[in-house]
Amino acid sequence: MKLGAAEARAALRRPDPGLGAVLLWGEDERVAEARRLLLPAWVGPEGEAEMRLSRLAAGEVRREPALLGDALRAGCFFPGPRAVWLEDATDGLAPLLAAALAGWQEGDARLLVTAGALAGRSALRRLFEGRKGAVAVAFYDDPMSDGEARELIEAARLGPLEAEARDTLLGQARALDGGEFRRLLERVALHQDGAEAPLAAAVVEALAPQGEEAGLDDLLLAVTEGRREGAGALLPRVWASGASPVTVALALGRHVRAALALASDPGGPQAGLGRLRPPPGGARRAMLLRAAAWPRERLERAAAAALQLDRELRSSSRAPERALVERAVLRLASRGD
């Protein structure tokens, strides 16, 4: 069985008693948020302290496959439900997981598996989507919905908010990736701690990331226009604005995937623009249309390169992250790519 990210929140907060195995995969911040919902629902708030939650790294299980089955069947001194969390899983572990799920019995621990980006034919996805009592949930690097943002705003306990401040926060949620928006809420919460006046929009704007977004847009424009030297010259400015390699990689991936979606729309790029959420405007709109005019093969190679960059940044490689991103940016900005 598979669930979309939107319907998954309620399902993970109050999981079905018959649900014994869950795969959460995709964008790191959203996977982590979903994990924080599911595990307490399975084992309770004291489950980890009472050692009813076992955490396994994929590398450990590869070296010693028996660890997974032992953890699922292990007893515990404290009474209560148990869970096993296997993190950073890849398709290479699918046969082992299939055997573990086939041997699962009533009383064994529930199993949570988390993973990064998975291909459409992923063995892990097929295993969890096709098995009774298991579910796979995908979390893509899409803009946060207003519903998700409102839940996070409520959970941040910001106190009274002016209507304009709430609207400004929702606008930031659409513009920032999930991790950046959560960090913004943390800064706002610290600012409002002990404040008597309701939160004002000016406070949100002052605490929001400054400069980084404009630098990223200039960089994406240089890539779109095939200005390799210009992109190389902009990279130091982007780093100086505080943007991380992961932030740049996410922006690059979003841009290329959106351009590919426009180029692939049956109604043409203009029709595709109307289907994007949130709909881009102004300079971003023009930039996406320009990128969508790339030759189809170039767009597909760019999408594959962005995906490969994402995988490299998620891997355990010790390669410098900035160097990986800079190499990918310069390659995409080359007109021959």
Buried (B, 14 or more C-beta within 10 A) or exposed (E): BBBEBEEBBEBBEEBEEEBBBBBBBBBBBBBBBBBEBBBBBBBBEEBBEBEBBBBBBBEBBBEEBEBBBEBBBBEBEEEEBBBBBBBBBBBEBBEBBBEBBEEBEEEBBBBBBBBBBBEEEBBBBBBBBEBEBBBBBBBEBBBBBEEBBBBBBEEBEBBEBBEEBBEBBBBBBBBBBBBBBBEBBEBBBEBBEEEEEBBBBEBBEEBBBEEBBEBBBBBBBBBBBBBBEBBBEBBEBBBEBEBBBBBBBBBBBBBBBBBBBBBEBEEEBEEBBEEBEEEBEEEBBEBBBBBBEBEEEBBBBBBEBBBEBBEBBBEEEEEEBBEBBBBBBBBBBBEEB
